[in-house]
Amino acid sequence: MESMYVKDVSVTFPGRRKGEQVHALDAINLTISPGDFVVALGASGCGKTTLLSLMAGFTSPSKGELLLGDMQIDGPGCDRGVVFQKHALLPWLNVIDNAEFGLKLQGVPRAQRREIAAGNLKLVGLQDFHQHMIYQLSGGMQQRVGIARALSCDPAMLLMDEPMAALDALTRETIQELLLHVWKKTNKMIFFITHSVEEALFLASRLIVMSPRPGRITHQYELDFNRRFLETGDARAVKSSADFIEMRECILSIIYGDEKAAQASPEVIHV
Amino acid sequence: MSSLKALPADKPGSGGSPMSTTHPIPRRGVRLFAKKPAKPGDAFGAPGQGGSVAISAVTVVILLGVWFAATNLGWIKPLFLPSPQLVFDKFIYVSTEGFANSTLLQHTMVSLSRVFGAFLLACVTAIPIGVLMGVSRFARGIFDPPIEFYRPLPPLAYLPLIIIWFGIGEFSKVLLIYLAIFAPLAIAARAGVRSVSMEQIHAAYSMGASRTQIVFYVILKAALPEIFTGMRIGIGVGWTTLVAAEMVASTSGLGFMVLNAAEFLASDVVIMGIIMIGFFAFSFDLLMRYVERALVPWKGKV
């Protein structure tokens, strides 16, 4: 099994004004090992999405390098499945055609890709919705299709960019639990971005807290709330346990501190 | 500590309107046509929701009625506006006896073949070129200036040039209509390419798609709804250009028929011709809408 190595990676963009440089990420070091569920959390503008784009290969680093196993990442590829916030499914295809789209691109024979896609759809609980069109599904179901699709090429890693941000609270909890079950079954590395502290704590086996300007990792925590859930199956009990709440408040104060600092410093107000 | 006490659940018959249900509840306002049950949240939806076929039918009936009344009651002279019966008689006459050496069927077939010939040519050229403009900056750089330059020109302005260059034959007529359809169709296809979301493209790339696969499996499909809109606009422009194309050295065609009849002040033939053009244009648009619903059912839903 391969690991993802982010080695001393910096990203700078040209800013709005001429000659200005925006440091989106500054000297990031991160190793994600097989079976890791890494959640990135942080105030807006802290470079979470940039970090995910780097791993996905949509962006290249200004400095440093990213490796998956011993291969350098220099573009997107089917060894890293990406789940987006929304609008990434193909509305002209039905559910199973979406789920097998990646395999079709690889030239996998039809019968074989049907079988794989059906397996993935079963994994996300959509076995009865193969023929539905995407626009006939609820937001939560659409996101399940997104997960099944990302799994289709059997990637080493799942990259998830706020996949639940557009879902309602109840659906969100269901999909969180589903995702943990999928993670346990497939044992894939997952890199997951969220704005929700509770979601981060619940899902992560490792939580990285990022801070903006320049984007960097300020705190890292090893967590086991997800394993507790997988053992007991009782999400509410995990989320209302004393140590969960204590952890939540601790992380919140870190992030609020960043947000306040961001609002207080005048240099960042460019509308 | 606050006490949490569950409130009793709603019982049928409890609460609700103070009005007794035995009396009909008075309604305010007048409703045109019956209001159908709406989905929750739709009853006060966006202005303009709901079907309009019945209203359109009434409009058509009223327009015909006004025409009928105005001509039969002698408000307007037949020279300016002939009565519906006269126009219908003319329709029968031209269908059987012909006008200007061709029957109505011949006129219609000639015009249809010109418009649809030009339309098909435009579809097989403008759509690929428009898509190419969307996906390649070179193609955009090359095609953008000529298309944007000639697009707002009225076809009548460059008709003389086309005649000088290509003569007065069938080719010039089809070319004029083709040019009129080409620009809006190419622009629609190009705009359609834009309607693909970056997430869809990124998703395809991260599933190992090549650039060619992205163009054919993602961008082309995403552009389809706008291409259909472009086709509908294009064919409409084609019909409006028909009369201009048939102005010069034609011996048949609906546009020619109208122009020729106008010279003899045969306003009944003019109106009959106009109705024929409108009928075919509208019928084809209905067909296109049907095909659109069948081929791009996701339009407007994502």
Chai-1 contact restraints between the chains, C-beta under 6 A:
chainA,res_idxA,chainB,res_idxB,connection_type,confidence,min_distance_angstrom,max_distance_angstrom,comment,restraint_id
A,A56,B,S206,contact,1.0,0.0,6.0,A-B,restraint_1
A,F58,B,H202,contact,1.0,0.0,6.0,A-B,restraint_2
A,P76,B,Y205,contact,1.0,0.0,6.0,A-B,restraint_3
A,P76,B,S206,contact,1.0,0.0,6.0,A-B,restraint_4
A,G77,B,G208,contact,1.0,0.0,6.0,A-B,restraint_5
A,C78,B,M207,contact,1.0,0.0,6.0,A-B,restraint_6
A,C78,B,G208,contact,1.0,0.0,6.0,A-B,restraint_7
A,V82,B,S206,contact,1.0,0.0,6.0,A-B,restraint_8
A,F84,B,E199,contact,1.0,0.0,6.0,A-B,restraint_9
A,H87,B,S197,contact,1.0,0.0,6.0,A-B,restraint_10
A,H87,B,E199,contact,1.0,0.0,6.0,A-B,restraint_11
A,A88,B,E199,contact,1.0,0.0,6.0,A-B,restraint_12
A,A88,B,Q200,contact,1.0,0.0,6.0,A-B,restraint_13
A,A88,B,A203,contact,1.0,0.0,6.0,A-B,restraint_14
A,P91,B,W298,contact,1.0,0.0,6.0,A-B,restraint_15
A,P91,B,V302,contact,1.0,0.0,6.0,A-B,restraint_16
A,W92,B,K221,contact,1.0,0.0,6.0,A-B,restraint_17
A,W92,B,W298,contact,1.0,0.0,6.0,A-B,restraint_18
A,G102,B,M207,contact,1.0,0.0,6.0,A-B,restraint_19
A,L105,B,M207,contact,1.0,0.0,6.0,A-B,restraint_20
A,L105,B,G208,contact,1.0,0.0,6.0,A-B,restraint_21
A,L105,B,A209,contact,1.0,0.0,6.0,A-B,restraint_22
A,L105,B,Q213,contact,1.0,0.0,6.0,A-B,restraint_23
A,Q106,B,G208,contact,1.0,0.0,6.0,A-B,restraint_24
A,Y135,B,W298,contact,1.0,0.0,6.0,A-B,restraint_25
A,Y135,B,K301,contact,1.0,0.0,6.0,A-B,restraint_26
A,Y135,B,V302,contact,1.0,0.0,6.0,A-B,restraint_27
A,C153,B,M207,contact,1.0,0.0,6.0,A-B,restraint_28
